[in-house]
Each structure stands twice: as C-alpha cells, then as structure tokens.
Amino acid sequence: MQDREFSYQTAAEETWRIFRIMAEFVEGIEVMAHIGPAVSIFGSSRAQPTDRYYQLAVECARLLALRNYAVITGGGPGIMEAANKGAAEGGGKSVGLNIALPLEQIPNAYQNIALDFHYFFVRKVMFLKYAVGTICLPGGFGSLDEFFETMTLIQTRKAPPMAIVLVGCDFWNPMIDWVHSTLLDQHGYVSPEDMHLFTITDDPHVAVSTVCDYYEQHGTPIGIPPTAEEMTRHPQDRMTAEGTVYGVPPIGPRRRSSRP
C-alpha cells in the first residue's frame, strides 16, 4: 500500500514538474522572441570589478550595444554583471537570464530585461536559441559547459552557424592546446575543421567585429521556412524553420507495444 501511495505521489510530482518546465519555456520564448539580434556573453560569476576580464566584458558588451546588438548573460555577478553593465551603458538591451541557486547567483543591477529560471537546461536553451554569436570569457565549470555545449550544437548542426569568440588568450590557450594535442592529434575525437569554429583574442574590438561581421555577412536562417529546392534534398540535409538540420533518425529495434 505504501509503495502504491509513493508511486501515485511521484507521478503527480512529475506531472507538475512538466508544467513548470513548460511555463519556463513559454515565458522565455515570449520575452526573448522580441529582443532582436543578440550575443550571449559567458564568464565567471566570481570575477571582481578590478579584474582584467571584468573590464574586457564591460567593453565587449558596450561595443555590441553600440552596434545595436542585445547582450544576453546569466544575470548574476562577475563577468555577467560586467556584460550587463556594458550593454546598459551602451544604451542597449541588457538581458539577464537569472537562475535560483543556493550560492553565488545574486541578480546584478544592470539588467533592463530579466527572466528567472529554476531549470538550468531551459535557461541554456534561451542562451543560444536567440543568440547570433557568443563571446566566452574565463570562468569555471558553468562557463566551460556553455562553451562546449555551443561547440557541440554548431558542430552537429543542431544550431545555426555562428561565430564563437574566446576572450583571454592566457586562460584559453592552454585548454585549446590540450584539445588540439589530445582530442585531435592523439585520439582523433574531433576533426581538424572543428578547431576553426572559434577565435581566440585579447582585443574586445576583434571579438565584437568577429561576431557581428559573421552575422551581418551570413545572417541566420531562423524563422525562414524551407524553400521548395531545400525540400527536395535528402532528409539529413534539409533545414528546419529554426535553422537547424533535420538529420538522420536513429536506426534501431522498434519498440514493441506492451498491449496484446
């Protein structure tokens, strides 16, 4: 009897969790769909205002705002605060995608568009779904996760092509050297062309120009329905209205119905 009650309770909790997830997606899409071209800036929540990387983030965001790009951050302190500050000072849209955490996440005062999330994965979708480029500054596990997820989505064509810029040569070069020597040269776990999906620089002007120029030259196919010619292509090469590629469905044993 107790097991059955536990099962009913768990099922009810999971059902309500689905609605909570849906609500976060709905609110996020309703707000983010209207911000226009935007660049996501990632980086540590622990950087101080006196930190060189903090100042670089301020300048990157300010330059983006001057070119009429919205800036998206995680809404917290450190690099996130710096980027929201630069965007606000540049007169642009300064978007903060805040998340409830036991530690570190204190919303910064420089957001003029703010959303609150409970789920990391919903928040991460909003970081990239509405971005036309990303700028990554030094950070910890969260920043590295955001960089590698962006790389994965672009490499697999599950996100439209965009420029990825790593700001901070002394921070990023050792990691990229390891990726090149270990993942590429030693094991072949990545392809040579993958190493050209990002740019490393210390210059905020180079970072912003790289991201904006790529978008302005190539654009993104988000929201554009497939053409008649595209519809004749092999399914794995067809573009979705979101600008991603359908790809090849997994092939494997079909699930058998449990019904007689």
C-alpha positions in Angstrom: 0.0 0.0 0.0 2.8 2.4 0.9 4.6 1.6 -2.4 1.4 2.4 -4.3 0.9 5.7 -2.5 4.5 6.6 -3.2 4.1 5.8 -6.9 1.0 8.0 -7.1 2.7 10.8 -5.3 5.8 10.6 -7.5 3.7 10.5 -10.7 1.8 13.6 -9.5 5.0 15.5 -8.8 6.5 14.6 -12.2 3.3 15.8 -13.9 3.5 19.2 -12.2 7.2 19.4 -13.0 6.4 19.1 -16.7 4.0 22.1 -16.4 6.7 24.1 -14.6 9.2 23.3 -17.3 6.6 24.3 -20.0 5.9 27.5 -18.2 9.6 28.5 -18.1 9.9 27.8 -21.9 6.7 29.8 -22.7 7.7 32.8 -20.7 11.2 32.7 -22.0 10.1 32.5 -25.6 7.5 35.3 -25.2 10.2 37.6 -23.9 13.2 36.6 -25.9 11.5 36.4 -29.3 11.3 40.3 -29.4 14.9 41.3 -28.4 16.3 41.2 -32.0 19.9 40.1 -32.8 21.7 39.3 -29.6 25.1 38.0 -28.4 25.4 35.7 -25.4 28.4 36.5 -23.1 29.6 33.8 -20.7 32.1 34.0 -17.9 32.8 33.6 -14.2 30.4 34.8 -11.5 33.5 35.3 -9.3 35.4 37.9 -11.3 35.8 41.2 -9.4 35.3 44.7 -10.9 39.1 45.2 -10.7 39.7 42.0 -12.7 41.0 42.5 -16.3 38.4 40.1 -17.6 35.7 42.0 -15.9 36.8 45.2 -17.8 37.1 43.3 -21.0 33.5 42.0 -20.6 32.3 45.6 -20.0 33.9 46.8 -23.2 32.7 43.9 -25.3 29.1 44.4 -24.2 29.4 48.2 -24.7 30.7 47.8 -28.2 27.9 45.3 -29.0 25.3 47.7 -27.8 26.7 50.5 -29.9 26.2 48.2 -32.9 22.6 47.6 -31.9 23.0 44.1 -30.6 21.3 42.9 -27.4 23.5 41.3 -24.8 22.5 38.1 -23.0 24.1 37.0 -19.8 23.2 34.7 -16.9 22.2 37.8 -14.9 24.5 37.2 -11.9 27.7 38.8 -10.6 31.2 38.8 -12.0 31.5 38.6 -15.8 27.7 38.5 -16.1 27.4 41.8 -14.2 30.2 43.3 -16.3 28.5 42.4 -19.6 25.1 43.7 -18.4 26.8 46.9 -17.3 28.5 47.4 -20.6 25.3 46.8 -22.5 23.3 49.2 -20.3 26.0 51.9 -20.5 26.0 51.5 -24.3 22.3 52.1 -24.4 21.4 48.6 -25.5 19.2 45.8 -24.4 20.8 44.2 -21.4 19.2 40.7 -20.8 19.8 38.7 -17.7 18.6 35.1 -17.5 18.7 34.6 -13.8 18.6 31.2 -12.0 17.8 30.3 -8.5 20.9 28.8 -6.8 21.9 28.2 -3.2 25.2 30.1 -3.7 26.6 32.8 -6.0 23.6 33.8 -8.0 22.7 37.3 -6.9 20.9 39.3 -9.8 23.0 42.2 -10.9 21.6 45.7 -11.1 22.3 46.3 -14.8 19.6 44.2 -16.4 16.9 46.0 -18.2 15.3 42.8 -19.4 15.2 40.0 -16.8 13.9 36.4 -16.6 14.1 34.0 -13.8 14.6 30.2 -14.2 14.6 27.2 -12.0 16.0 24.7 -14.6 19.5 25.1 -16.0 18.6 23.3 -19.2 15.7 25.7 -20.0 18.0 28.7 -19.3 20.7 27.2 -21.6 18.2 26.9 -24.4 17.4 30.6 -24.1 21.1 31.5 -24.1 21.6 30.0 -27.6 18.2 30.0 -29.2 18.1 33.8 -29.6 21.9 34.4 -30.0 23.6 35.1 -33.3 27.0 34.8 -31.7 28.8 34.0 -28.4 31.7 35.6 -26.5 33.2 33.5 -23.8 35.4 35.0 -21.1 37.3 33.0 -18.5 35.1 31.1 -16.0 34.6 27.8 -14.1 32.6 24.7 -14.8 29.5 26.6 -15.9 31.3 28.8 -18.4 33.2 25.8 -19.8 29.9 23.9 -20.1 28.3 26.8 -22.0 31.3 27.0 -24.4 31.4 23.2 -25.1 27.6 23.0 -25.5 27.7 25.8 -28.0 30.5 24.0 -29.8 28.6 20.7 -29.8 25.4 22.3 -31.2 27.2 24.0 -34.0 29.5 21.1 -34.8 26.4 18.8 -35.1 24.4 21.4 -37.0 21.7 21.4 -34.3 22.2 25.2 -34.0 22.7 27.7 -36.9 26.3 28.6 -37.7 27.6 31.5 -35.6 30.9 33.0 -34.5 32.3 31.9 -31.2 35.0 34.0 -29.6 37.1 33.2 -26.6 38.4 36.3 -24.9 41.6 35.9 -22.8 44.5 34.2 -24.5 46.4 33.3 -21.3 43.3 31.5 -20.0 42.0 29.7 -23.1 45.2 28.8 -25.0 46.3 26.0 -22.6 42.9 24.3 -22.8 42.8 24.7 -26.6 46.4 23.3 -26.8 45.2 20.2 -24.9 42.1 19.9 -27.2 44.4 20.0 -30.2 47.1 17.7 -28.9 44.9 15.1 -27.1 41.5 15.2 -28.7 42.6 15.9 -32.2 46.2 14.6 -32.7 46.4 11.8 -30.2 42.8 10.3 -30.4 41.0 11.9 -33.4 38.0 12.5 -31.2 37.4 15.9 -33.0 38.0 16.9 -36.6 40.6 19.4 -37.9 37.7 21.7 -39.1 36.3 21.8 -35.6 39.4 23.8 -34.5 38.2 26.6 -36.8 34.8 27.0 -35.1 36.2 29.6 -32.6 38.5 32.5 -32.4 40.8 33.5 -29.5 41.7 37.1 -28.8 42.5 39.6 -26.1 41.0 42.5 -28.1 37.4 43.4 -27.4 37.2 45.2 -30.8 38.3 42.0 -32.6 35.9 39.9 -30.5 32.9 42.1 -31.3 33.8 42.5 -35.0 34.3 38.8 -35.4 30.8 38.0 -34.1 28.9 40.9 -35.7 30.6 40.7 -39.1 29.9 37.0 -39.3 26.2 37.5 -38.6 26.0 40.5 -40.9 27.6 38.6 -43.8 25.9 35.3 -43.3 22.8 36.0 -41.3 20.9 33.1 -39.7 18.1 31.1 -41.2 16.0 31.2 -38.0 12.3 31.6 -38.8 12.7 31.2 -42.5 10.6 28.2 -43.9 12.5 25.8 -46.1 12.4 26.6 -49.8 11.0 24.2 -52.5 14.5 23.3 -53.5 15.5 22.6 -49.9 12.5 20.3 -49.6 13.9 18.1 -52.4 17.1 17.4 -50.6 17.9 14.3 -48.7 16.2 14.5 -45.2 19.5 14.6 -43.4 20.4 17.8 -45.3 17.1 19.6 -45.0 16.9 22.7 -42.9 14.1 23.2 -40.3 12.4 26.5 -39.8 14.6 27.0 -36.8 17.7 27.0 -38.9 18.9 23.6 -37.8 19.3 20.4 -39.8 16.8 17.5 -39.5 19.5 14.9 -39.7 19.1 11.1 -39.9 16.7 9.5 -37.4 18.3 6.8 -35.2 18.0 3.3 -36.7 17.4 0.5 -34.2 14.9 -2.0 -33.0 11.4 -0.6 -32.9 9.7 -0.5 -29.6 7.0 -3.1 -29.3 3.7 -2.1 -27.8 3.0 -3.7 -24.4 -0.6 -4.1 -25.4 -1.7 -7.5 -26.6 
